Amino acid sequence: MRSPGRYFFLAFDYRDGPHPNIAFIDTDTEQIDILFDSFQQFTEALTTVEYEPFIGLAEGEMLIDYARRQLYSTDKLEKAQGANTWLNGVDMLGTDELVKELLTWMKDETLQVTAICTMQHLILMRKLQDDASIEAFFEALRQNDDSFSKQSYEETKYIVEHDIPFE
């Protein structure tokens, strides 16, 4: 049984003869839509997009060094960007160092929301499964006396206790 989510496929559709249409198949709704009347029409619609995923990454700089430079910056906006950079590269960078730093942000009014949202995301994505780190996060939420921390505690606790899947 797969977890619920949005899955789709692009496929050659030969139902109308030997020259296929290009179809979009939504596996959740079982709906099939014809996107293009031919493969040539499909390829003509393709475009190239210049994408620079990590703006500011110096040539030859390792992602871990770039993420650390941001995460430990004195500029709070850059710190928040560092948490996002690390989160996007968590499969390569791991969670230990990021989590340790995020827990120090829990008392900082300008970084607290970033820390909470990033930690929740790690937990929801099942990237953070270390019980001690999760409990440290819960303890930091319990110590904060604001409504966002209280709501985040309740939401995250519910997600963990009920093993809610990431969608």
C-alpha positions in Angstrom: 0.0 0.0 0.0 1.4 3.4 -1.0 1.0 6.5 1.0 -1.4 9.0 -0.4 0.0 11.6 -2.7 -0.2 13.1 -6.1 1.3 10.8 -8.7 1.2 11.2 -12.4 2.8 10.0 -15.6 3.3 11.3 -19.1 2.8 8.4 -21.6 2.5 7.6 -25.2 -1.2 6.9 -25.9 -1.8 4.5 -28.8 -5.5 4.1 -28.2 -6.3 6.1 -31.4 -3.9 4.4 -33.8 -0.2 3.9 -34.6 0.8 7.5 -34.1 0.6 8.2 -30.3 -0.7 11.2 -28.5 1.1 12.4 -25.4 -1.1 11.8 -22.4 -1.1 13.0 -18.8 -2.3 10.2 -16.4 -3.3 11.2 -12.9 -3.1 8.0 -10.8 -5.1 9.5 -7.9 -8.1 10.4 -10.0 -7.5 7.9 -12.8 -8.0 10.7 -15.2 -6.3 10.7 -18.6 -5.8 14.0 -20.5 -4.3 14.4 -24.0 -1.6 17.0 -23.8 -0.2 16.8 -27.3 -1.4 15.3 -30.5 2.1 14.0 -31.4 5.6 13.5 -30.0 6.8 16.2 -32.3 4.3 18.7 -30.8 5.5 17.6 -27.4 9.2 18.2 -28.2 8.5 21.6 -29.8 6.9 22.6 -26.5 10.0 21.8 -24.4 12.2 24.6 -23.3 15.5 25.1 -21.6 15.5 26.9 -18.3 18.7 28.2 -16.7 18.6 27.1 -13.1 21.0 28.1 -10.4 19.9 26.3 -7.3 22.4 27.8 -4.8 22.9 31.5 -5.7 26.1 32.6 -3.9 27.8 29.2 -4.1 31.3 30.0 -5.1 32.9 28.1 -8.0 34.4 25.0 -6.5 32.8 25.5 -3.1 31.4 22.4 -1.4 27.7 22.5 -0.5 28.5 21.8 3.1 30.8 24.8 3.3 28.3 27.0 1.6 25.5 25.9 4.0 27.7 26.4 7.0 28.8 29.8 5.9 25.1 30.8 5.7 23.9 29.0 8.8 26.6 30.5 11.1 26.5 34.0 9.5 26.0 37.0 11.8 23.2 38.2 9.4 19.9 36.6 10.6 18.3 36.5 7.1 21.4 34.7 5.8 21.1 32.3 8.8 17.5 31.5 7.8 18.6 31.0 4.2 21.3 28.6 5.5 18.7 26.5 7.3 16.8 26.3 4.0 19.9 25.5 2.0 20.7 22.7 4.5 17.2 21.4 4.5 17.2 21.2 0.7 20.5 19.3 0.8 19.8 17.2 3.9 20.2 13.9 2.1 23.9 14.8 1.5 24.5 17.0 4.5 22.8 15.0 7.3 20.7 16.4 10.2 23.0 16.4 13.2 24.8 19.7 12.8 21.6 21.5 11.5 19.5 20.3 14.4 22.1 21.3 16.9 22.2 24.8 15.5 18.4 25.1 15.1 17.9 24.2 18.8 20.0 27.3 19.7 17.6 29.5 17.7 14.5 28.5 19.8 14.9 31.5 22.1 15.7 34.0 19.4 12.5 35.8 18.3 13.8 36.5 14.8 15.0 32.9 14.2 12.5 30.9 16.2 9.8 30.5 13.4 12.5 29.3 11.0 13.9 26.9 13.5 10.4 25.5 14.4 9.3 25.1 10.7 12.6 23.5 9.7 12.5 21.1 12.6 8.9 20.2 11.8 9.8 19.6 8.2 12.7 17.3 9.1 10.4 15.3 11.4 7.6 15.1 8.9 9.9 14.1 6.1 11.3 11.4 8.4 14.8 12.9 8.0 15.1 13.4 11.8 14.4 10.2 13.7 16.8 10.6 16.6 14.7 10.5 19.7 17.0 12.7 21.7 16.9 15.5 19.1 13.1 15.2 18.8 12.7 15.3 22.6 15.0 18.3 22.8 12.9 20.1 20.2 9.7 19.3 22.1 11.3 20.5 25.3 12.3 23.8 23.7 8.7 24.2 22.4 7.3 23.6 25.9 9.7 26.2 27.4 8.5 28.9 25.0 5.4 30.8 26.2 4.0 31.9 22.8 1.0 30.6 20.9 3.0 29.6 17.8 5.3 27.3 19.9 2.4 25.8 21.7 0.5 25.1 18.5 3.7 23.7 16.9 4.2 21.4 19.8 0.7 20.0 19.5 0.9 19.6 15.8 4.3 17.9 15.8 3.5 15.7 18.7 0.3 14.5 16.9 2.3 13.9 13.7 4.9 11.8 15.6 2.4 9.9 17.7 0.1 9.0 14.8 2.9 8.5 12.2 1.3 10.9 9.8 2.8 10.4 6.3 4.5 13.2 4.4 2.6 14.3 1.3 
